[in-house]
Amino acid sequence: MTIHCGVREGDGVSKFYKVHISQEMPNIGTVIVAAYLTGEASIELAQLWNSPFEGDTAGNSGSLSKGAAILQTQTDMTSKTMWNSKLVWEGAQALEFSLPLQFIAYSDAKKEVNDPIQFLMQMSSPELNDITPTGAIPQLVKLNVGRRLMADVYIKNVSYNENAPKTKDGYFTHNEITLQLTLDGSVNASEIPNIFTETKDLI
């Protein structure tokens, strides 16, 4: 069984401004959450570069360390060289996404606003046991941004406005949530084109 919730198709909004997030959820089935992409959505890919020689100089080893410092104060000259500033790549952080998403109720506030928030929080959470250490960690979700970026990611953070306007039944008429998502690990240069590939699939 597949459950669709969130903003509806055929509402006149371009597919490039919509986000679809899906996951196969135990005892529920496949859940697909659709939302409008709003605000300042950002994607960050950071590389870790450090100097392995930071603090080292040709005249800064063992007993010569203090002497090198004294020499610099007296002559305004340093024993450091360009070699000290050489950087070494030490790894890459996982690709991270910060996505502000908006949900608006047109006919069914529960299905179009409340259910998506609930499902996204479930997708980001573990399923632990009371005593035995065999619980399940949070699972990957399939992220589809504007049908031009698709990746399997973890949801790190879900935030929404609990004080947003509500219907007489207590469901939100609209709400904006912010998702922080991340890949499972670093990505190779050759893999990036596979992420930024147009797709017509929602899951």
C-alpha positions as CSV (number, residue, x, y, z in Angstrom):
1,M,0.0,0.0,0.0
2,T,1.2,3.5,-0.8
3,I,0.1,6.6,1.1
4,H,0.4,10.0,-0.5
5,C,0.1,13.1,1.7
6,G,1.0,16.7,1.6
7,V,0.5,19.1,-1.3
8,R,-1.4,17.7,-4.2
9,E,-0.5,17.2,-7.8
10,G,-2.2,19.3,-10.5
11,D,-2.2,22.5,-8.3
12,G,-0.5,24.6,-11.0
13,V,2.8,24.8,-9.1
14,S,5.9,23.8,-11.1
15,K,7.3,20.3,-10.3
16,F,10.7,22.0,-9.9
17,Y,9.4,23.8,-6.7
18,K,8.2,20.6,-5.1
19,V,10.0,18.1,-2.9
20,H,9.0,14.4,-2.4
21,I,10.3,12.3,0.5
22,S,9.4,8.7,0.7
23,Q,10.2,5.7,2.9
24,E,9.0,2.1,3.3
25,M,7.6,2.2,6.8
26,P,7.0,-1.0,8.8
27,N,3.3,-1.9,9.2
28,I,2.3,1.1,7.2
29,G,3.7,0.7,3.7
30,T,5.3,3.2,1.4
31,V,4.7,6.8,2.4
32,I,5.3,9.6,0.0
33,V,5.3,13.2,1.4
34,A,5.0,16.1,-1.0
35,A,5.8,19.7,-0.1
36,Y,6.5,23.1,-1.6
37,L,10.1,24.1,-1.5
38,T,10.2,27.6,-0.1
39,G,12.7,30.1,1.5
40,E,16.4,29.6,1.3
41,A,17.0,26.0,0.6
42,S,20.7,25.1,0.8
43,I,22.9,22.2,-0.1
44,E,26.4,22.0,1.3
45,L,29.3,19.8,0.4
46,A,32.4,20.4,2.6
47,Q,35.9,19.1,2.2
48,L,38.3,18.7,5.2
49,W,41.6,20.4,4.5
50,N,44.2,20.8,7.2
51,S,47.9,21.6,7.6
52,P,49.8,18.6,9.0
53,F,52.7,20.9,9.8
54,E,50.8,23.5,11.8
55,G,53.1,24.7,14.6
56,D,56.2,23.1,13.1
57,T,59.0,25.0,11.6
58,A,62.6,24.3,10.5
59,G,63.7,26.0,13.7
60,N,61.0,24.9,16.0
61,S,61.7,21.4,17.3
62,G,62.7,20.3,20.7
63,S,65.0,22.7,22.6
64,L,65.1,25.0,19.5
65,S,61.4,26.0,19.9
66,K,62.0,28.8,22.4
67,G,65.0,30.1,20.6
68,A,63.0,30.4,17.3
69,A,60.3,32.4,19.2
70,I,62.9,34.7,20.7
71,L,64.5,35.2,17.3
72,Q,61.2,36.3,15.8
73,T,60.5,38.8,18.5
74,Q,64.0,40.4,18.1
75,T,64.3,40.4,14.3
76,D,60.7,40.4,13.0
77,M,61.8,37.4,11.0
78,T,60.2,33.9,11.1
79,S,61.6,30.4,10.6
80,K,58.3,29.3,9.1
81,T,58.3,28.5,5.3
82,M,55.7,28.1,2.6
83,W,56.0,24.4,3.4
84,N,54.2,25.0,6.7
85,S,51.1,26.2,4.9
86,K,50.7,23.2,2.6
87,L,47.3,21.6,3.0
88,V,46.5,17.9,3.2
89,W,43.0,16.6,2.3
90,E,41.7,14.5,5.2
91,G,38.3,13.5,4.0
92,A,34.9,14.9,3.1
93,Q,31.8,15.6,5.1
94,A,28.6,14.1,3.8
95,L,26.4,16.2,1.5
96,E,23.9,18.0,3.7
97,F,20.6,19.6,2.8
98,S,18.7,22.3,4.6
99,L,15.2,22.5,3.2
100,P,12.3,24.8,4.3
101,L,9.1,23.1,3.2
102,Q,5.6,24.4,3.2
103,F,2.3,22.6,3.5
104,I,-1.0,24.2,2.7
105,A,-4.5,22.8,3.3
106,Y,-6.9,23.1,0.4
107,S,-9.6,20.5,1.2
108,D,-8.2,18.1,3.9
109,A,-6.0,19.8,6.5
110,K,-5.2,16.5,8.2
111,K,-3.9,14.8,5.1
112,E,-2.3,17.9,3.5
113,V,-0.6,19.3,6.6
114,N,-0.7,17.3,9.8
115,D,0.0,13.8,8.4
116,P,3.1,14.9,6.5
117,I,4.6,16.4,9.7
118,Q,3.8,13.2,11.6
119,F,5.2,10.9,8.9
120,L,8.4,13.0,8.6
121,M,9.0,12.8,12.3
122,Q,8.4,9.0,12.2
123,M,10.9,8.7,9.2
124,S,13.6,10.5,11.2
125,S,13.2,8.4,14.4
126,P,14.5,5.0,15.6
127,E,12.5,2.0,16.8
128,L,14.1,0.9,20.1
129,N,13.2,-1.9,22.4
130,D,12.7,-1.4,26.2
131,I,15.4,-3.8,27.2
132,T,17.0,-5.9,24.4
133,P,19.6,-4.1,22.3
134,T,18.3,-5.0,18.9
135,G,16.3,-1.9,18.0
136,A,16.3,-0.2,14.6
137,I,18.1,3.0,13.9
138,P,16.5,5.7,11.8
139,Q,16.2,4.5,8.2
140,L,17.1,6.2,4.9
141,V,14.5,8.1,3.0
142,K,14.4,8.8,-0.7
143,L,14.7,12.6,-1.4
144,N,13.5,14.0,-4.6
145,V,14.1,17.8,-4.9
146,G,12.4,19.4,-7.9
147,R,12.8,16.1,-9.8
148,R,16.4,17.2,-10.6
149,L,18.1,16.0,-7.5
150,M,17.6,12.5,-6.0
151,A,19.4,10.9,-3.1
152,D,19.0,8.5,-0.2
153,V,19.4,10.5,2.9
154,Y,18.9,10.5,6.7
155,I,16.6,13.1,8.3
156,K,18.7,14.7,11.0
157,N,16.2,17.3,12.2
158,V,12.5,18.2,11.8
159,S,11.1,21.5,13.1
160,Y,7.7,23.1,12.6
161,N,5.5,25.8,14.1
162,E,3.1,24.3,16.6
163,N,1.4,27.7,16.9
164,A,0.4,27.9,13.3
165,P,-3.3,28.6,12.4
166,K,-5.6,25.6,12.9
167,T,-9.0,24.5,11.7
168,K,-11.9,24.1,14.1
169,D,-10.9,20.5,14.4
170,G,-7.4,21.4,15.5
171,Y,-5.5,20.6,12.2
172,F,-3.1,23.1,10.7
173,T,-4.4,25.2,7.9
174,H,-0.8,25.6,6.8
175,N,2.7,25.1,8.2
176,E,6.3,25.5,7.3
177,I,8.8,22.9,8.5
178,T,12.6,22.9,8.2
179,L,14.4,19.6,7.4
180,Q,18.0,19.0,7.9
181,L,19.1,15.9,5.9
182,T,22.4,14.2,5.1
183,L,23.9,11.5,3.0
184,D,25.1,8.4,4.7
185,G,28.7,9.3,3.9
186,S,31.0,11.2,1.6
187,V,30.4,11.2,-2.1
188,N,32.8,10.7,-5.0
189,A,33.2,13.2,-7.8
190,S,32.0,10.5,-10.2
191,E,28.8,10.0,-8.2
192,I,27.6,13.6,-8.1
193,P,26.1,13.5,-11.7
194,N,23.9,10.6,-10.5
195,I,22.5,12.8,-7.7
196,F,21.8,15.8,-10.0
197,T,19.8,13.8,-12.6
198,E,16.3,14.7,-13.8
199,T,13.8,12.0,-12.8
200,K,10.1,11.6,-13.3
201,D,9.9,9.1,-10.5
202,L,8.5,10.2,-7.1
203,I,10.1,7.4,-5.1
